[in-house]
């Protein structure tokens, strides 16, 4: 009878095997058709089902105008999806007993400071990862966006000057800067830099053979994608695709927040580890099942953005941030996912744990509508849902968002007051200092006022008068988001400070110009 019951169970299990247990049959053709329709440069997709790689391949070009084609070994910059890997590195140290998730950060970095002394004492390693510190959205990102000459330790030391925007642990606001702190903590505890620890303890043991944690290593790999963006229209995202300077990337100091480059093959290996709760194919474990559970455990409730009617099925009822992962519901299923982006490259990593399925989509251009469309198309496929037309609906959303940004820009450009400036150009010139960013130099030259962000190489340009005592930047590098620069004057016409804000209302949040509070440096030129 025992054998009969086992046979019956086996037959039932076989009969219950879902018909969707493979990638969509037309995926190769549909991705390529969509890529060509939208004008995306290159795409790479990895899919893992029941511990097996069922897809790892690429479409399109590594760099516009060159012959190299994307394949399963082409590495892409994967942005903030790497936060989960920084969390995994910490999990390894937790398993080894060197740290605990709820250790105060100052237990391992006594010199570390937050703006508030009480928060300095209380902030834990877990807090570094879950976006509840009180900092604002993207606050401090200009210390490594788009590049920097600051070291990681210098950057972490400057966190002390970031004035919080809410009280500690009261609400969610996505930040990158505290992942840089987490990377520095890994170095303090292990004796290895984040880059070396990630390579030696996470990437290579995890079977991620192509992946790099250091930009210099990435530059040595021929089979790498270049970043691309549309920059020759009225706003970033409009115009024609063009290759960006490879140096236009997240600064190395911020790499723990999103500095990994990975191939589809690498992503498949990573997804297998995640879905196996840390277990490796060789019977060992990268991290324990206990730590795997910690990293997927929701910690900080996230606000839910209202989506338009056409996209309502994508709107979760609940979502929260865990340790490097976002956890939410979709059609009654738990989804573990994270998006990532550095300028010119975007990524999405998604897992459906109760289906034992995961996938990653990487692109070397900024076509967010295509990325989201493919994401939900694949999720629906593995949930056995009918085709909802996600690729069209998300692309329409992306176009509408861009059109709204362009219209807003047209309206503001059409109505500047023809008043000012109040001072001769030479009186605006000087060195201005923000406590966390550092110095910005405004100079008066034969061609007019110029601006130089001294902590950010090649972030220089001209200041064109806008209205009153406000100017607008015209950077030498067109990939840098333009900003309004406003000088405050006292009753005697002396500059007392400078504030800034992005020109575009849909600018990436990492251009946190609005967080700067620049004051004149007396006696400096």
Buried (B, 14 or more C-beta within 10 A) or exposed (E): EEEEEEEEEEEEEEEEEEEBBBBBEEBBEBBEEBBEEBEBBBBBBBBBBEEEBBBBBBBBBBBBEEEBEBBBBBBBBBBBBBBBBBBBBBBBBBBEEBBEBEBBBBBBBEEBBBBBEEBBEBBBBBBBBBBBBBBBBBBBBBBBBBBBEBEBBBBBBBBBBBBBBBEBBEBBBBBBBBBBBBBBBBBBBBEBBBBBBBBEBBBEBBBBEBBBBBBEBBEEBEBBBBBBBBBEEBBBBBEEBBBBBBEBBBBBBBBBBBBBBBBBBBBBBBBBBBBBBBBBEEEEBBBBEEBBEBBBBBBBEBEEEEEEEBBEBBBBEEBBBBBBBBBBEBEEBBBBBBBBBBBBBBBBBBBBBEBBBBBBBBBBBBBBBBBBBBBBBBBBBBBEBEEBEBBEBBBBBBEEBBEEBBEBBEEBEEEBEEEBBEBEBEBBBBBBBBBBBBBBBBBBEEEBBBBBBBBBEBBBBBBEBBBBBBBBBBBEBBBBBBBBBBBEBEEEEEBEBBBBBBBBEBBBBBBBBBBBBBBBBEEEE
